[in-house]
């Protein structure tokens, strides 16, 4: 895909992987609709980019995916890429985990992501082309104690990605997911012991590492599809 002047929706753009992807794709002329919950962060990012608009809000709100697509069409007249990236993590032992927090995670990581995905591919079918890229995780391929609920949300993303890819084979619509290992982001900012310490991973990935993977997927020739890419730190034992 020639990315110059393509229009991308990025969810979870206020920090971490979403922000890094926007910065990377800005280098090749992509235009953006950015969303996240922290307006000040989105505004700072918007000011860095050549062409961007923001829509602040919780991705789990009713109608948010449709509003993002409408914003892309109203602002730029098209939508070519959806980076379905918003997500949170809630983990804990059976005795410690907050069930309400866990269920909110499911709404964000599964329900909202599914809604965004289907809004995207329905639009792409109407225009005849486009690319949906979902953020999964290494825990979309395996489980660990205390993280079963989070892993379950990412297994769901894996299943949806593959099913949509199969359904859209032989079209000009691409569907892929990226499976990051441990990345140094705000995702774990409230954890008392950072995963880099508890898992003995002294050199976690940086968001920019995943941004390069995303761009690599998008820049493949039309006849090439990369259904999934797993990217992990060299110190991470799977």
Secondary structure by P-SEA (a helix, b strand, c coil): cccccbbbbbccccccaaaaaaaaaaaabbbbbcccccaaaaaaaaaaccccccccccccccaaaaaaaaaaaaacccccccccccbbbbbbccccccaaaaaaaaaaacaaaaaaaaaaaaaaaaacbbbbbbbbccccccccccaaaaaaaaaaaaaaaaaaaaaacccccccbbbbbccccccccccccccccccccccccccaaaaaaaaaaaaaccccccccbbbbbcccccc
